[in-house]
Amino acid sequence: GAGAEIWCSPYMGDQVEEKVSGRGVARNYKKLTERVHTAKEIAELARRGDQDAQEAWREFGRDLAVPLAYMCNIADPDVVVLGGSMSKAWDLFREPLLAEGLKYTNAVTRDAVRIVPSELVDSAGMLGAAALVLGSATRREISSD
């Protein structure tokens, strides 16, 4: 089902997805500079020392902390894996995400959960699709015996 899908939920006058996505980073940067760039470009600028770009990513981390804390408090996971293209900028938002997120998680979750970037990044979808196909084929083989 679609349980625990919070990305369309209201958050800070918008939806979670609009704040904690590439669009959110681009808005953060535009608010600071009046310049329009993609999240990828803003990451490159941040790594080259652009302080406004660095702040746009820090704000992204703070914005992500709240909905992520809600999910951790409800689901009590051992590990949260952040995937997709945004995980490529983990170094730019890690510290504010963790610092802000700790304020909103209960003590048990705070001490137990690990938040990490995906090692698969862009390959996760393809690997998941392959796993579904292989799993389906295996089930058919077993049921035909």
Backbone as CSV, one residue per row, in Angstrom:
resi,resn,N_x,N_y,N_z,CA_x,CA_y,CA_z,C_x,C_y,C_z
1,GLY,0.809,-1.178,0.000,0.000,0.000,0.000,0.859,1.251,0.000
2,ALA,0.215,2.332,0.266,0.892,3.627,0.283,1.028,4.166,1.702
3,GLY,0.929,3.287,2.703,1.098,3.725,4.076,2.474,4.327,4.298
4,ALA,2.544,5.286,5.176,3.786,5.975,5.546,4.350,6.846,4.433
5,GLU,3.585,7.065,3.384,4.015,7.999,2.330,3.607,9.397,2.766
6,ILE,4.550,10.142,3.286,4.228,11.456,3.846,4.533,12.602,2.890
7,TRP,5.069,12.318,1.741,5.605,13.372,0.877,4.542,14.316,0.324
8,CYS,3.278,13.896,0.303,2.210,14.797,-0.149,1.535,15.500,1.030
9,SER,2.009,15.257,2.236,1.425,15.859,3.438,1.772,17.341,3.546
10,PRO,0.908,18.122,4.204,1.194,19.547,4.368,2.408,19.767,5.266
11,TYR,3.204,20.764,4.901,4.411,21.065,5.668,4.868,22.482,5.361
12,MET,4.919,23.319,6.372,5.425,24.685,6.256,4.762,25.453,5.108
13,GLY,3.432,25.361,5.019,2.692,26.096,4.004,2.749,25.492,2.619
14,ASP,3.262,24.302,2.491,3.380,23.629,1.194,3.206,22.136,1.436
15,GLN,3.807,21.319,0.601,3.844,19.876,0.821,5.280,19.483,1.142
16,VAL,5.437,18.388,1.859,6.770,17.908,2.219,7.658,17.834,0.983
17,GLU,7.151,17.254,-0.092,7.933,17.058,-1.321,8.478,18.371,-1.882
18,GLU,7.733,19.445,-1.731,8.181,20.733,-2.270,9.313,21.335,-1.452
19,LYS,9.397,20.984,-0.190,10.448,21.515,0.679,11.709,20.662,0.636
20,VAL,11.540,19.349,0.594,12.701,18.459,0.709,12.906,17.693,-0.594
21,SER,13.206,18.473,-1.614,13.479,17.938,-2.949,14.417,18.914,-3.635
22,GLY,14.775,18.608,-4.847,15.598,19.534,-5.623,14.933,20.886,-5.773
23,ARG,13.607,20.869,-5.914,12.871,22.140,-6.015,13.038,22.967,-4.742
24,GLY,13.049,22.295,-3.612,13.226,22.997,-2.346,14.592,23.655,-2.243
25,VAL,15.630,22.935,-2.647,16.984,23.503,-2.628,17.054,24.703,-3.565
26,ALA,16.473,24.561,-4.756,16.488,25.661,-5.728,15.756,26.883,-5.173
27,ARG,14.632,26.656,-4.491,13.900,27.778,-3.881,14.721,28.435,-2.779
28,ASN,15.365,27.603,-1.966,16.203,28.144,-0.891,17.278,29.064,-1.472
29,TYR,17.909,28.597,-2.537,18.997,29.369,-3.149,18.459,30.646,-3.789
30,LYS,17.335,30.532,-4.468,16.748,31.714,-5.114,16.341,32.761,-4.077
31,LYS,15.832,32.296,-2.943,15.441,33.205,-1.867,16.661,33.996,-1.357
32,LEU,17.819,33.360,-1.358,19.037,34.016,-0.872,19.705,34.901,-1.920
33,THR,19.569,34.530,-3.198,20.391,35.176,-4.234,19.613,35.794,-5.385
34,GLU,18.338,35.423,-5.530,17.532,35.805,-6.698,18.027,35.129,-7.980
35,ARG,18.910,34.145,-7.857,19.404,33.411,-9.032,18.753,32.031,-9.075
36,VAL,18.535,31.547,-10.292,17.883,30.256,-10.494,18.928,29.235,-10.938
37,HIS,19.025,28.151,-10.167,19.911,27.037,-10.494,19.222,25.744,-10.081
38,THR,19.681,24.632,-10.623,19.188,23.321,-10.201,19.894,22.919,-8.910
39,ALA,19.335,21.935,-8.231,19.961,21.431,-7.009,21.369,20.917,-7.296
40,LYS,21.546,20.264,-8.431,22.874,19.756,-8.790,23.862,20.912,-8.951
41,GLU,23.442,21.959,-9.624,24.310,23.127,-9.804,24.614,23.795,-8.465
42,ILE,23.615,23.846,-7.601,23.802,24.465,-6.289,24.769,23.632,-5.454
43,ALA,24.718,22.314,-5.591,25.689,21.457,-4.899,27.104,21.745,-5.391
44,GLU,27.257,21.883,-6.698,28.579,22.197,-7.251,29.072,23.543,-6.736
45,LEU,28.181,24.540,-6.708,28.545,25.860,-6.191,28.942,25.774,-4.716
46,ALA,28.193,25.010,-3.951,28.487,24.864,-2.522,29.863,24.252,-2.311
47,ARG,30.176,23.249,-3.086,31.482,22.589,-2.941,32.636,23.483,-3.391
48,ARG,32.324,24.479,-4.201,33.353,25.443,-4.625,33.427,26.638,-3.673
49,GLY,32.635,26.605,-2.603,32.740,27.636,-1.582,31.669,28.704,-1.580
50,ASP,30.665,28.607,-2.441,29.581,29.597,-2.468,28.779,29.470,-1.170
51,GLN,28.856,30.494,-0.328,28.219,30.421,0.984,26.695,30.395,0.905
52,ASP,26.118,31.076,-0.078,24.663,31.019,-0.244,24.225,29.615,-0.650
53,ALA,24.993,28.974,-1.498,24.684,27.599,-1.902,24.809,26.659,-0.704
54,GLN,25.827,26.864,0.105,25.989,26.042,1.305,24.809,26.236,2.253
55,GLU,24.361,27.478,2.393,23.214,27.756,3.267,21.931,27.151,2.700
56,ALA,21.769,27.163,1.382,20.587,26.544,0.767,20.524,25.059,1.112
57,TRP,21.671,24.386,1.095,21.710,22.966,1.448,21.526,22.756,2.950
58,ARG,22.080,23.648,3.777,21.860,23.522,5.225,20.368,23.666,5.543
59,GLU,19.708,24.620,4.875,18.266,24.795,5.082,17.507,23.539,4.643
60,PHE,17.928,22.935,3.546,17.328,21.675,3.104,17.439,20.626,4.213
61,GLY,18.614,20.505,4.821,18.809,19.536,5.901,17.889,19.801,7.078
62,ARG,17.762,21.059,7.451,16.853,21.414,8.555,15.402,21.114,8.178
63,ASP,15.037,21.411,6.928,13.668,21.137,6.474,13.372,19.641,6.439
64,LEU,14.336,18.838,6.057,14.150,17.385,5.993,14.060,16.769,7.386
65,ALA,14.690,17.390,8.365,14.762,16.820,9.710,13.392,16.570,10.329
66,VAL,12.461,17.486,10.148,11.169,17.367,10.830,10.343,16.189,10.303
67,PRO,10.061,16.103,8.992,9.284,14.943,8.541,10.022,13.622,8.760
68,LEU,11.336,13.644,8.670,12.099,12.422,8.914,11.983,12.006,10.383
69,ALA,12.014,12.976,11.283,11.846,12.676,12.707,10.466,12.083,12.978
70,TYR,9.422,12.638,12.341,8.080,12.066,12.501,8.081,10.589,12.110
71,MET,8.661,10.313,10.963,8.672,8.929,10.480,9.468,8.027,11.415
72,CYS,10.582,8.516,11.919,11.385,7.712,12.849,10.635,7.464,14.153
73,ASN,9.948,8.482,14.653,9.187,8.314,15.892,8.046,7.316,15.730
74,ILE,7.451,7.271,14.549,6.330,6.362,14.303,6.810,4.948,13.982
75,ALA,7.767,4.828,13.078,8.176,3.514,12.575,9.301,2.878,13.378
76,ASP,10.045,3.660,14.144,11.157,3.165,14.951,12.129,2.293,14.146
77,PRO,12.655,2.819,13.033,13.564,2.013,12.215,14.954,1.913,12.844
78,ASP,15.689,0.896,12.456,17.092,0.788,12.854,17.950,1.680,11.967
79,VAL,17.576,1.726,10.680,18.344,2.487,9.695,17.375,3.215,8.775
80,VAL,17.704,4.449,8.438,16.997,5.202,7.406,18.008,5.421,6.290
81,VAL,17.664,4.958,5.100,18.546,5.125,3.946,17.949,6.200,3.053
82,LEU,18.687,7.273,2.874,18.251,8.362,1.998,18.760,8.069,0.600
83,GLY,17.841,7.927,-0.336,18.230,7.568,-1.698,17.977,8.672,-2.686
84,GLY,18.104,8.320,-3.940,17.859,9.269,-5.016,19.009,10.233,-5.205
85,SER,18.804,11.150,-6.112,19.881,12.073,-6.469,20.260,12.990,-5.312
86,MET,19.333,13.257,-4.405,19.649,14.139,-3.282,20.713,13.526,-2.378
87,SER,20.794,12.218,-2.337,21.792,11.588,-1.471,23.219,11.878,-1.941
88,LYS,23.356,12.304,-3.191,24.688,12.680,-3.685,25.214,13.930,-2.989
89,ALA,24.322,14.694,-2.365,24.714,15.921,-1.665,24.723,15.721,-0.145
90,TRP,24.762,14.486,0.300,24.739,14.150,1.723,25.734,14.985,2.524
91,ASP,26.911,15.175,1.981,27.938,15.943,2.687,27.512,17.387,2.931
92,LEU,26.577,17.891,2.159,26.161,19.289,2.262,25.011,19.517,3.245
93,PHE,24.265,18.459,3.577,23.127,18.654,4.489,23.132,17.718,5.684
94,ARG,24.118,16.848,5.782,24.187,15.853,6.854,24.133,16.494,8.243
95,GLU,25.038,17.419,8.510,25.136,17.982,9.862,23.862,18.689,10.313
96,PRO,23.289,19.600,9.507,22.051,20.234,9.982,20.885,19.250,10.087
97,LEU,20.839,18.255,9.217,19.784,17.240,9.300,19.874,16.502,10.626
98,LEU,21.053,16.023,10.954,21.208,15.247,12.182,21.021,16.122,13.417
99,ALA,21.581,17.322,13.420,21.446,18.210,14.582,19.987,18.592,14.815
100,GLU,19.292,18.954,13.760,17.890,19.373,13.881,16.995,18.173,14.167
101,GLY,17.264,17.067,13.514,16.447,15.874,13.693,16.489,15.340,15.108
102,LEU,17.631,15.477,15.762,17.754,14.992,17.134,16.816,15.731,18.082
103,LYS,16.478,16.957,17.751,15.564,17.732,18.600,14.157,17.145,18.602
104,TYR,13.798,16.450,17.534,12.412,16.026,17.340,12.184,14.527,17.473
105,THR,13.230,13.766,17.722,13.042,12.322,17.882,13.016,11.974,19.365
106,ASN,12.275,10.920,19.690,12.246,10.492,21.083,13.596,9.875,21.449
107,ALA,13.887,9.791,22.729,15.215,9.371,23.189,15.588,7.971,22.712
108,VAL,14.645,7.048,22.713,14.945,5.677,22.288,15.342,5.656,20.817
109,THR,14.549,6.310,19.987,14.850,6.367,18.552,16.163,7.092,18.313
110,ARG,16.358,8.196,18.984,17.559,9.018,18.804,18.822,8.189,19.029
111,ASP,18.793,7.327,20.020,19.977,6.532,20.343,20.148,5.328,19.427
112,ALA,19.081,4.911,18.751,19.138,3.667,17.986,19.231,3.838,16.477
113,VAL,18.607,4.856,15.925,18.504,4.958,14.463,19.797,5.489,13.845
114,ARG,20.132,4.923,12.702,21.243,5.440,11.891,20.639,5.999,10.612
115,ILE,21.086,7.174,10.208,20.634,7.785,8.958,21.836,7.829,8.038
116,VAL,21.692,7.188,6.880,22.826,7.055,5.959,22.368,7.320,4.525
117,PRO,23.288,7.762,3.677,22.942,7.906,2.258,22.998,6.547,1.573
118,SER,22.202,6.385,0.553,22.213,5.147,-0.220,23.539,4.989,-0.940
119,GLU,24.051,3.790,-0.942,25.250,3.510,-1.729,24.874,3.217,-3.172
120,LEU,23.595,2.948,-3.413,23.133,2.599,-4.757,22.760,3.827,-5.580
121,VAL,22.376,4.909,-4.921,21.975,6.189,-5.519,21.053,5.959,-6.710
122,ASP,21.534,6.142,-7.929,20.684,6.061,-9.115,20.374,4.631,-9.542
123,SER,21.079,3.651,-9.008,20.869,2.259,-9.412,19.760,1.573,-8.628
124,ALA,19.302,2.167,-7.555,18.342,1.503,-6.676,17.074,1.088,-7.407
125,GLY,16.516,1.961,-8.226,15.282,1.637,-8.950,15.453,0.459,-9.887
126,MET,16.542,0.455,-10.620,16.798,-0.648,-11.556,17.031,-1.958,-10.806
127,LEU,17.773,-1.901,-9.716,18.015,-3.117,-8.937,16.722,-3.629,-8.308
128,GLY,15.882,-2.702,-7.839,14.592,-3.105,-7.286,13.705,-3.756,-8.331
129,ALA,13.679,-3.186,-9.539,12.888,-3.766,-10.629,13.410,-5.151,-10.987
130,ALA,14.722,-5.291,-11.044,15.314,-6.600,-11.355,14.962,-7.609,-10.271
131,ALA,14.995,-7.185,-9.019,14.650,-8.087,-7.922,13.198,-8.533,-8.013
132,LEU,12.300,-7.627,-8.401,10.893,-7.999,-8.567,10.726,-9.035,-9.671
133,VAL,11.405,-8.812,-10.789,11.313,-9.748,-11.910,11.870,-11.107,-11.505
134,LEU,13.036,-11.105,-10.880,13.646,-12.370,-10.466,12.792,-13.074,-9.421
135,GLY,12.234,-12.309,-8.494,11.364,-12.897,-7.478,10.113,-13.492,-8.092
136,SER,9.539,-12.812,-9.073,8.350,-13.299,-9.765,8.659,-14.584,-10.521
137,ALA,9.800,-14.611,-11.199,10.193,-15.807,-11.956,10.416,-16.977,-11.012
138,THR,11.026,-16.727,-9.871,11.277,-17.787,-8.898,9.966,-18.326,-8.352
139,ARG,9.003,-17.450,-8.063,7.706,-17.906,-7.554,6.984,-18.765,-8.588
140,ARG,7.083,-18.381,-9.875,6.433,-19.177,-10.928,7.074,-20.561,-11.020
141,GLU,8.402,-20.620,-10.912,9.087,-21.915,-10.980,8.666,-22.805,-9.822
142,ILE,8.574,-22.236,-8.640,8.199,-23.008,-7.458,6.756,-23.483,-7.570
143,SER,5.851,-22.625,-8.028,4.438,-22.998,-8.089,4.143,-23.982,-9.220
144,SER,5.020,-24.068,-10.223,4.761,-24.999,-11.322,5.294,-26.398,-11.030
145,ASP,6.024,-26.559,-9.934,6.559,-27.896,-9.583,5.514,-28.796,-8.999
